[in-house]
Amino acid sequence: MLIRLQTWLEETHGPGFELLRHFLAGFFDSEMAATTGEWRKVVIGVFAMLLSAGILVLKTYSLRYSYELYVQSGAYQTERVVFPVLKKDATGRTVQLYRKWVRGDLLSFIAVAMALTGLLTLLQWKSLFPGVRDCMVLAALPVSLRQVFLAKFTALLLLFTAFVLALSLPLAASFHAVTSGPLQENPSAFVNLAGNFCATAGACTFVFFSLLALQGVLLHILPGGWFTRASLAAQAGLFIATLGALPLLQHQPADAAWSPPVWFLGLREAIVTGPWEAARGAVLAMTAPPLAALLAYLLSYHRYRRLLLEAPPERGAHSSGAGSWLLERCIADPREQAVFAFIGKTLARSGSHRLILLAYAGLALGWVIGAALDSARPSLRDQGMYGLLAVAAPLALAMLAVNGLRCVFTLPAALPANWLFRSLDRDGRRTWLAAVERFVVWCGIVPVFLAGLPAAAAILGWTRAAAATVLGLLGALLWFEAMFRQWRKIPFTCSYLPGRQPVWLTVMRYCLAIPLLAPAGKLILHSSTNPAAFAALFTLLVIARHILRARRRQRWEQCALLYEEAPEAAVLTLDL
């Protein structure tokens, strides 16, 4: 049976089926990747990481909702209870606690499912409609534009359906497995499982079709010259808001009528216990956006083709006279000036690269807001938690800026244009890499500490704020040396292999670095009050940075620049 199905799939069928095959096969391919299909390695790595994390989460929640925590009567079972619970008594307080836990955990799961759906949809924002290349290439074939749009919409629905099933079914089954017992609100396992699945799947449906409808509405109401700018602005704003909301999940409202997770929690409660009036908001959210998206999608293909083919090309970022004058005064070597300007203009023009930087900005924004909400509310002159936050926040943001720029630099913008750098590699290598260093330090690290200096001065005073800023800046420069010690690329000019480094290794590095921020902040805060400690730490950081920087610059003369990333060979040679 499988062989016959595979043979049938390899054959050529009608235009609709072949268009669908075309869109499904290349949906996640990107010009940033070196070869087609490399993103599959990333997907497999992320799936393996989420599976491992899911096993740990399942074990944790199974302990929390363990049946034996509720069947025991009498005194508290403190020697066996992992989480604090109340005993099951006649007042029903344990039942109320159980339902409170279920409600809070489901709200978190629904919010995470909505965030994942939103992030994936925003990452594929330009792929929600056929691109200009699709329209130009397929225009020579005997297919109508309506068939192209229908095939694209069908491919989107199939991919979204597969995503919802892969996310919601395991989540619903796992959560039902750990919460089942005598305290569950409905004795039927099928009803509880259906309620969990409908809540998460409905939330994903609402987010996906709302974003699709938003792009369709913008397409209809905006002139051709404004649509691209407005679409990119909406994508950037929603991307930052979604990522920034992830660290704030514990602060989401539990009963607010305007909160979408609360709507779909009401859908789950209506399925499990009733009444159906609680599901009214969720049903409306699951029907109105899909209808609006379908209507906008099917009616917009004529206008969308005109926008793609007749709209004027996007204008690049033009440097002002003051900017050129400042660049010439600060950088003496014209070759270094050229690479510095090349990096800045590429970031200003490329939407994909800006989106990645926005991802880091959104996470940083969420972490800072979350830390501020979780901290106490002392006076402005308090030098405890606020002082630590004023010192550690710029350091953390600068580290994220370094990592974000490094990640963006690895993704090519116009790969065939790197011949210019290849032809001048031997003469310009050192100055080009110096421009990369200067750009990260001047445009990534220094602005963060300058922006945080007034807040630190308001809390610590100008003297301590200046001392803490200098130490934090040196710490960020050390982080830059660690991240760029093996760097030998011109930004945006080297091909990229997404699956070259395992995802779990990257996540583990971040997890090991994050706990070090608080001790580093306390050390800097203490050194800002003690002149001897400041002198010792300042000297140590300066010497360490000087040694690492000298070693990194020595490597510039010993190794050639990298312009093509290739997968590791199956058989390692000795190079004899």
C-alpha positions as CSV (number, residue, x, y, z in Angstrom):
1,M,0.0,0.0,0.0
2,L,2.8,2.4,0.9
3,I,4.7,1.6,-2.3
4,R,1.6,2.2,-4.4
5,L,1.0,5.6,-2.6
6,Q,4.7,6.6,-3.1
7,T,4.5,5.6,-6.8
8,W,1.3,7.7,-7.2
9,L,2.9,10.7,-5.6
10,E,5.9,10.5,-7.9
11,E,3.6,10.7,-10.9
12,T,2.5,14.0,-12.5
13,H,-1.1,14.9,-11.9
14,G,-3.4,17.9,-12.6
15,P,-2.3,21.6,-12.3
16,G,-4.0,22.1,-8.9
17,F,-2.2,19.1,-7.4
18,E,1.2,20.1,-8.8
19,L,0.8,23.6,-7.6
20,L,-0.1,22.3,-4.2
21,R,3.0,20.1,-4.2
22,H,5.1,23.1,-5.3
23,F,4.0,25.3,-2.4
24,L,4.2,22.5,0.2
25,A,7.7,21.5,-0.8
26,G,9.2,25.0,-0.8
27,F,7.2,26.6,2.0
28,F,10.1,26.8,4.5
29,D,13.0,27.0,2.1
30,S,14.8,30.3,2.1
31,E,17.6,32.0,0.1
32,M,19.5,32.3,3.4
33,A,20.1,28.6,3.5
34,A,22.9,27.1,1.6
35,T,21.0,24.1,0.2
36,T,17.3,23.2,-0.1
37,G,15.8,21.4,2.8
38,E,18.4,22.4,5.4
39,W,15.7,23.8,7.7
40,R,14.4,20.2,8.3
41,K,17.4,19.7,10.5
42,V,16.4,22.6,12.6
43,V,12.9,21.4,12.9
44,I,14.1,18.0,14.0
45,G,16.4,19.5,16.6
46,V,13.6,21.7,18.0
47,F,11.2,18.8,18.1
48,A,13.7,16.6,20.0
49,M,14.4,19.4,22.4
50,L,10.6,20.0,23.0
51,L,10.1,16.3,23.4
52,S,12.7,16.1,26.1
53,A,11.4,19.2,27.9
54,G,7.8,17.7,27.6
55,I,8.9,14.6,29.4
56,L,10.2,16.6,32.3
57,V,7.1,18.8,32.4
58,L,4.9,15.8,32.3
59,K,6.7,14.3,35.3
60,T,6.4,17.5,37.2
61,Y,2.7,17.9,36.6
62,S,2.0,14.2,37.4
63,L,3.5,14.8,40.8
64,R,1.5,17.9,41.3
65,Y,-1.8,16.3,40.4
66,S,-1.0,13.0,41.9
67,Y,-4.0,11.0,43.1
68,E,-2.5,10.2,46.4
69,L,-2.3,13.9,47.3
70,Y,-6.1,14.0,47.5
71,V,-7.1,10.6,48.9
72,Q,-5.2,11.0,52.1
73,S,-7.2,12.3,55.0
74,G,-6.2,13.7,58.3
75,A,-3.0,15.6,58.7
76,Y,-0.9,17.0,55.9
77,Q,1.3,14.4,54.2
78,T,4.4,16.7,54.3
79,E,6.9,13.9,53.8
80,R,5.4,12.9,50.5
81,V,3.9,16.1,49.1
82,V,6.1,17.9,46.5
83,F,3.9,20.9,46.1
84,P,1.9,22.5,49.0
85,V,-1.7,21.2,48.9
86,L,-4.7,21.1,51.1
87,K,-6.2,17.9,52.4
88,K,-9.6,16.7,51.0
89,D,-12.2,17.6,53.6
90,A,-15.9,18.3,53.8
91,T,-15.5,22.0,53.0
92,G,-14.4,21.2,49.4
93,R,-11.3,23.4,49.7
94,T,-9.2,20.8,48.0
95,V,-11.6,20.7,45.0
96,Q,-11.4,24.4,44.7
97,L,-7.6,24.3,44.8
98,Y,-7.5,21.6,42.2
99,R,-9.8,23.6,39.9
100,K,-7.7,26.7,40.4
101,W,-4.6,24.8,39.4
102,V,-6.2,23.3,36.3
103,R,-7.5,26.7,35.3
104,G,-4.2,28.4,35.8
105,D,-2.2,25.7,34.0
106,L,-4.6,25.6,31.1
107,L,-4.4,29.4,30.7
108,S,-0.6,29.1,30.5
109,F,-0.8,26.3,27.9
110,I,-3.3,28.2,25.8
111,A,-1.2,31.3,25.9
112,V,1.9,29.3,24.9
113,A,0.0,27.7,22.0
114,M,-1.2,31.1,20.8
115,A,2.3,32.5,21.0
116,L,3.8,29.6,19.0
117,T,1.2,29.9,16.3
118,G,1.7,33.7,16.1
119,L,5.4,33.4,15.9
120,L,5.4,30.8,13.2
121,T,2.8,32.7,11.2
122,L,4.7,36.0,11.5
123,L,8.0,34.3,10.5
124,Q,6.2,33.2,7.3
125,W,4.4,36.5,6.9
126,K,5.5,37.0,3.3
127,S,4.6,33.4,2.4
128,L,1.0,33.8,3.4
129,F,0.3,35.0,-0.2
130,P,2.1,34.0,-3.4
131,G,5.3,35.9,-3.8
132,V,6.4,37.9,-6.8
133,R,8.7,35.1,-7.9
134,D,5.7,32.7,-7.9
135,C,3.6,35.0,-10.0
136,M,6.3,35.7,-12.5
137,V,7.4,32.1,-12.9
138,L,4.0,30.5,-12.9
139,A,2.7,33.2,-15.3
140,A,4.3,31.3,-18.2
141,L,2.5,28.1,-17.4
142,P,-1.1,27.2,-18.4
143,V,-2.5,27.9,-15.0
144,S,-4.7,30.8,-13.9
145,L,-3.9,33.1,-11.0
146,R,-7.0,31.9,-9.2
147,Q,-5.6,28.4,-9.3
148,V,-2.3,29.7,-7.9
149,F,-4.1,31.4,-5.0
150,L,-6.3,28.4,-4.3
151,A,-3.3,26.1,-4.2
152,K,-1.4,28.5,-1.9
153,F,-4.4,28.7,0.4
154,T,-4.9,25.0,0.5
155,A,-1.2,24.5,1.3
156,L,-1.5,26.9,4.2
157,L,-4.6,25.1,5.5
158,L,-2.8,21.7,5.3
159,L,0.3,22.9,7.1
160,F,-1.7,24.7,9.7
161,T,-3.9,21.6,10.3
162,A,-0.8,19.4,10.7
163,F,0.7,22.0,13.1
164,V,-2.5,22.2,15.2
165,L,-2.8,18.4,15.4
166,A,0.9,18.0,16.3
167,L,0.7,20.6,19.1
168,S,-2.8,20.2,20.5
169,L,-3.3,16.4,20.6
170,P,-0.2,15.6,22.7
171,L,-0.8,18.5,24.9
172,A,-4.5,17.7,25.5
173,A,-3.7,14.0,26.1
174,S,-0.8,14.7,28.4
175,F,-2.7,17.2,30.5
176,H,-5.7,14.9,30.8
177,A,-3.4,12.1,31.9
178,V,-1.9,14.1,34.8
179,T,-5.1,15.8,35.9
180,S,-7.4,12.7,35.8
181,G,-8.7,11.4,39.1
182,P,-11.6,11.7,41.5
183,L,-11.5,15.5,41.5
184,Q,-12.0,16.1,37.8
185,E,-15.1,18.0,36.9
186,N,-16.4,15.4,34.4
187,P,-15.9,11.6,34.8
188,S,-15.7,11.0,31.1
189,A,-12.1,10.8,29.8
190,F,-13.3,11.6,26.2
191,V,-15.1,14.8,27.3
192,N,-12.1,16.1,29.2
193,L,-9.7,15.2,26.4
194,A,-12.0,16.9,23.9
195,G,-12.3,20.0,26.1
196,N,-8.5,20.4,26.3
197,F,-8.0,19.8,22.6
198,C,-10.7,22.3,21.5
199,A,-9.3,25.0,23.8
200,T,-5.8,24.8,22.4
201,A,-6.8,24.1,18.8
202,G,-9.4,26.9,18.9
203,A,-6.8,29.4,20.2
204,C,-4.4,28.4,17.4
205,T,-7.1,28.9,14.8
206,F,-8.0,32.3,16.2
207,V,-4.4,33.6,16.0
208,F,-3.6,32.1,12.6
209,F,-6.7,33.3,10.7
210,S,-6.6,36.7,12.5
211,L,-3.1,37.4,11.2
212,L,-4.1,36.1,7.7
213,A,-7.2,38.4,7.8
214,L,-5.1,41.3,9.0
215,Q,-2.8,41.1,6.0
216,G,-5.8,40.7,3.6
217,V,-7.5,43.7,5.1
218,L,-4.4,45.8,4.7
219,L,-4.1,44.6,1.2
220,H,-7.6,45.9,0.4
221,I,-7.7,49.3,2.2
222,L,-4.2,50.6,1.6
223,P,-2.7,52.0,-1.6
224,G,0.0,50.1,-3.3
225,G,2.8,52.3,-2.0
226,W,1.7,52.0,1.6
227,F,0.9,48.3,1.7
228,T,4.5,47.0,2.0
229,R,5.5,49.5,4.7
230,A,2.3,48.9,6.7
231,S,2.6,45.2,6.4
232,L,6.2,45.2,7.6
233,A,5.3,47.5,10.4
234,A,2.5,45.3,11.5
235,Q,4.7,42.2,11.3
236,A,7.5,43.9,13.4
237,G,5.1,45.2,16.0
238,L,3.2,41.9,16.5
239,F,6.5,40.0,16.5
240,I,7.9,42.2,19.3
241,A,4.7,42.1,21.3
242,T,4.4,38.3,21.0
243,L,8.0,37.6,22.1
244,G,7.8,40.2,24.8
245,A,4.7,38.6,26.2
246,L,6.3,35.2,26.7
247,P,8.3,36.1,29.8
248,L,5.0,37.7,31.2
249,L,2.9,34.6,31.1
250,Q,2.6,34.4,34.9
251,H,1.2,37.9,35.0
252,Q,-1.6,37.3,32.5
253,P,-5.2,38.0,33.8
254,A,-7.1,35.0,35.0
255,D,-10.7,36.4,34.6
256,A,-10.5,39.3,32.2
257,A,-13.2,39.2,29.6
258,W,-11.0,40.8,27.0
259,S,-8.2,38.2,27.3
260,P,-8.3,35.6,24.4
261,P,-6.9,32.7,26.6
262,V,-9.9,33.3,28.9
263,W,-12.3,32.9,26.0
264,F,-10.9,29.5,25.1
265,L,-10.7,28.4,28.7
266,G,-14.5,29.2,28.7
267,L,-14.8,26.9,25.7
268,R,-13.1,24.1,27.6
269,E,-15.3,24.6,30.7
270,A,-18.5,24.7,28.5
271,I,-17.5,21.3,27.0
272,V,-16.6,19.7,30.3
273,T,-19.3,21.2,32.6
274,G,-21.4,23.7,30.7
275,P,-23.3,26.0,30.3
276,W,-22.6,26.8,26.7
277,E,-22.9,30.5,27.2
278,A,-19.3,30.4,28.5
279,A,-18.1,29.4,25.0
280,R,-19.8,32.3,23.2
281,G,-16.6,34.4,22.9
282,A,-14.5,31.5,21.7
283,V,-17.0,30.4,19.1
284,L,-17.1,33.9,17.7
285,A,-13.3,34.1,17.7
286,M,-13.1,30.8,15.8
287,T,-15.6,31.7,13.1
288,A,-15.2,35.4,12.3
289,P,-11.4,35.5,11.6
290,P,-11.5,32.4,9.3
291,L,-14.5,33.8,7.3
292,A,-12.7,37.2,7.0
293,A,-9.4,35.6,6.0
294,L,-11.1,33.4,3.4
295,L,-13.1,36.3,1.9
296,A,-10.0,38.6,1.8
297,Y,-7.8,35.8,0.4
298,L,-10.1,34.8,-2.5
299,L,-11.0,38.3,-3.5
300,S,-7.6,39.8,-3.4
301,Y,-5.6,37.9,-6.0
302,H,-6.1,40.5,-8.8
303,R,-5.1,43.4,-6.6
304,Y,-2.2,41.5,-5.1
305,R,-0.7,40.7,-8.5
306,R,-1.0,44.4,-9.4
307,L,0.8,45.4,-6.2
308,L,3.6,42.9,-6.8
309,L,4.2,43.6,-10.4
310,E,3.4,47.3,-10.7
311,A,4.4,48.7,-7.3
312,P,7.7,50.7,-7.4
313,P,10.7,49.0,-5.8
314,E,11.5,49.7,-2.2
315,R,13.9,52.5,-1.7
316,G,17.0,51.7,0.3
317,A,18.1,53.6,3.3
318,H,20.0,56.8,2.3
319,S,22.7,58.0,4.5
320,S,22.6,61.7,5.4
321,G,25.4,64.1,4.9
322,A,25.9,64.3,8.6
323,G,26.2,60.5,8.9
324,S,28.8,60.3,6.1
325,W,30.8,63.1,7.7
326,L,30.7,61.4,11.1
327,L,31.7,58.1,9.5
328,E,34.7,59.7,7.8
329,R,35.8,61.4,11.0
330,C,35.5,58.3,13.2
331,I,36.9,55.7,10.7
332,A,40.1,56.7,8.8
333,D,40.4,53.6,6.5
334,P,38.0,53.9,3.5
335,R,37.7,50.0,3.3
336,E,36.6,49.9,6.9
337,Q,34.1,52.7,6.2
338,A,32.7,50.8,3.3
339,V,32.1,47.6,5.3
340,F,30.6,49.6,8.2
341,A,28.2,51.3,5.8
342,F,27.4,48.0,4.1
343,I,26.4,46.4,7.3
344,G,24.2,49.3,8.3
345,K,22.5,49.7,5.0
346,T,21.9,45.9,4.7
347,L,20.2,45.9,8.1
348,A,18.1,48.9,7.1
349,R,16.9,47.3,3.8
350,S,16.4,43.6,4.7
351,G,13.2,42.8,6.4
352,S,14.2,39.2,7.4
353,H,17.3,40.4,9.2
354,R,15.4,43.1,11.0
355,L,12.9,40.6,12.1
356,I,15.6,38.5,13.8
357,L,16.9,41.6,15.6
358,L,13.3,42.3,16.7
359,A,13.0,38.8,18.2
360,Y,15.9,39.6,20.5
361,A,14.5,43.0,21.3
362,G,11.1,41.5,22.1
363,L,12.6,38.9,24.5
364,A,14.7,41.6,26.1
365,L,11.7,43.8,26.6
366,G,9.7,41.0,28.1
367,W,12.5,40.0,30.5
368,V,13.0,43.6,31.7
369,I,9.3,44.2,32.2
370,G,8.9,40.8,34.0
371,A,11.8,41.6,36.3
372,A,10.4,45.0,37.1
373,L,6.9,43.5,37.9
374,D,8.4,40.7,40.1
375,S,10.6,43.0,42.1
376,A,9.4,44.9,45.2
377,R,8.5,48.6,45.0
378,P,11.1,50.4,47.0
379,S,11.8,54.2,46.9
380,L,13.7,55.6,44.0
381,R,16.9,56.0,46.0
382,D,16.8,52.4,47.1
383,Q,20.1,50.7,46.1
384,G,18.9,47.1,46.6
385,M,16.7,45.5,43.9
386,Y,16.4,48.6,41.8
387,G,20.2,49.1,41.9
388,L,20.8,45.5,40.8
389,L,18.2,45.9,38.0
390,A,19.9,49.1,36.9
391,V,23.2,47.3,36.7
392,A,22.2,43.9,35.4
393,A,19.6,45.0,32.8
394,P,22.0,46.9,30.5
395,L,24.5,44.1,30.7
396,A,21.8,41.5,29.8
397,L,20.5,43.7,27.0
398,A,24.0,44.3,25.6
399,M,24.7,40.5,25.7
400,L,21.5,39.9,23.8
401,A,22.4,42.6,21.3
402,V,25.8,40.9,20.6
403,N,24.1,37.5,20.2
404,G,21.4,39.0,18.0
405,L,23.9,40.8,15.7
406,R,26.0,37.6,15.5
407,C,23.0,35.6,14.5
408,V,21.9,38.2,11.9
409,F,25.4,38.4,10.4
410,T,25.5,34.7,9.6
411,L,22.4,35.0,7.4
412,P,23.2,36.0,3.8
413,A,21.4,38.9,2.2
414,A,22.7,38.8,-1.4
415,L,24.9,35.8,-1.7
416,P,25.9,36.0,-5.4
417,A,27.3,39.5,-4.7
418,N,30.1,38.3,-2.4
419,W,32.5,38.1,-5.4
420,L,33.6,41.6,-4.7
421,F,34.9,40.7,-1.3
422,R,36.4,37.5,-2.6
423,S,38.5,39.4,-5.2
424,L,39.9,41.7,-2.5
425,D,40.1,39.2,0.3
426,R,43.9,39.2,0.9
427,D,44.2,43.0,1.1
428,G,41.1,43.9,3.0
429,R,40.6,41.1,5.4
430,R,41.9,42.8,8.5
431,T,40.1,46.1,8.0
432,W,36.8,44.3,7.1
433,L,36.8,42.3,10.4
434,A,37.8,45.5,12.3
435,A,34.6,47.1,10.8
436,V,32.5,44.2,12.1
437,E,34.0,44.7,15.6
438,R,33.4,48.4,15.5
439,F,29.8,48.0,14.3
440,V,28.9,45.6,17.1
441,V,30.6,47.7,19.8
442,W,29.3,51.1,18.6
443,C,25.9,50.2,17.4
444,G,25.1,47.2,19.7
445,I,26.8,47.6,23.0
446,V,27.6,51.2,23.7
447,P,24.0,52.6,22.9
448,V,22.5,50.2,25.5
449,F,24.8,51.5,28.3
450,L,24.3,55.1,27.3
451,A,20.5,54.6,27.4
452,G,20.7,53.0,30.8
453,L,23.0,55.6,32.4
454,P,20.3,58.1,33.4
455,A,18.2,55.4,35.1
456,A,21.3,54.2,37.0
457,A,22.2,57.7,38.0
458,A,18.8,58.3,39.4
459,I,19.1,55.3,41.6
460,L,22.8,55.1,42.4
461,G,24.0,58.7,41.8
462,W,26.2,59.8,39.0
463,T,29.5,58.6,40.5
464,R,28.4,55.1,41.2
465,A,26.4,55.0,38.0
466,A,29.5,55.9,35.9
467,A,31.6,53.3,37.7
468,A,28.9,50.6,37.3
469,T,28.5,51.5,33.6
470,V,32.2,51.3,32.9
471,L,32.4,47.8,34.6
472,G,29.3,46.6,32.8
473,L,30.6,47.9,29.4
474,L,33.9,45.9,30.0
475,G,31.8,42.8,30.9
476,A,29.8,43.2,27.6
477,L,33.1,43.6,25.7
478,L,34.3,40.3,27.2
479,W,31.1,38.7,26.1
480,F,31.7,40.0,22.6
481,E,35.2,38.5,22.6
482,A,33.7,35.1,23.6
483,M,31.0,35.2,20.9
484,F,33.3,36.5,18.1
485,R,36.5,34.7,18.9
486,Q,36.2,32.3,15.9
487,W,34.5,34.8,13.6
488,R,35.9,34.9,10.1
489,K,33.0,36.2,7.9
490,I,31.9,39.4,6.3
491,P,28.3,39.9,7.4
492,F,25.6,38.7,4.9
493,T,28.1,37.3,2.4
494,C,28.4,33.7,3.5
495,S,25.9,30.9,2.9
496,Y,24.2,29.4,5.9
497,L,23.5,25.9,7.0
498,P,20.7,26.0,9.6
499,G,21.2,22.5,11.1
500,R,25.0,22.8,11.5
501,Q,24.8,23.4,15.3
502,P,22.3,21.4,17.3
503,V,19.5,23.5,18.8
504,W,19.8,21.9,22.2
505,L,23.4,23.0,22.4
506,T,22.5,26.6,21.7
507,V,19.7,26.6,24.3
508,M,22.0,25.0,26.9
509,R,24.6,27.7,26.4
510,Y,22.0,30.4,27.0
511,C,20.7,28.5,30.1
512,L,24.2,28.3,31.5
513,A,24.8,32.0,30.9
514,I,21.6,33.4,32.3
515,P,22.1,32.4,36.0
516,L,25.5,34.3,35.9
517,L,23.8,37.7,35.4
518,A,22.7,38.1,38.9
519,P,26.1,37.4,40.5
520,A,27.8,39.6,37.9
521,G,25.3,42.4,38.7
522,K,25.9,42.1,42.4
523,L,29.7,42.1,41.9
524,I,29.5,45.3,39.8
525,L,27.1,46.9,42.2
526,H,29.5,46.2,45.1
527,S,32.5,47.4,43.2
528,S,30.9,50.7,42.4
529,T,30.9,51.6,46.1
530,N,34.4,50.3,47.0
531,P,37.3,52.1,45.2
532,A,39.7,49.1,45.9
533,A,37.2,46.6,44.5
534,F,36.5,48.8,41.5
535,A,40.2,49.2,40.7
536,A,40.8,45.4,41.0
537,L,37.8,44.4,38.9
538,F,38.5,47.2,36.4
539,T,42.1,46.0,36.0
540,L,41.1,42.4,35.7
541,L,38.5,43.1,33.0
542,V,40.8,45.4,31.0
543,I,43.6,42.8,31.0
544,A,41.3,39.9,30.1
545,R,39.8,41.9,27.3
546,H,43.2,43.0,26.0
547,I,44.5,39.4,25.9
548,L,41.4,38.0,24.2
549,R,41.3,40.8,21.7
550,A,44.9,40.3,20.8
551,R,44.5,36.6,20.3
552,R,41.4,37.2,18.1
553,R,43.2,39.7,15.9
554,Q,46.1,37.4,15.5
555,R,43.8,34.8,14.0
556,W,42.8,37.3,11.3
557,E,46.2,36.9,9.6
558,Q,46.2,33.1,9.9
559,C,42.9,32.1,8.5
560,A,41.0,33.0,5.3
561,L,37.5,34.4,5.3
562,L,34.6,32.0,4.9
563,Y,32.1,32.5,2.1
564,E,30.4,29.1,1.8
565,E,29.3,26.9,4.6
566,A,29.4,23.2,3.7
567,P,28.2,20.2,5.6
568,E,30.8,18.2,7.4
569,A,32.3,15.4,5.4
570,A,31.0,11.9,6.0
571,V,34.6,10.7,6.2
572,L,37.2,12.9,7.9
573,T,40.6,13.1,6.1
574,L,44.0,13.5,7.6
575,D,45.0,16.2,5.1
576,L,48.4,14.6,4.5
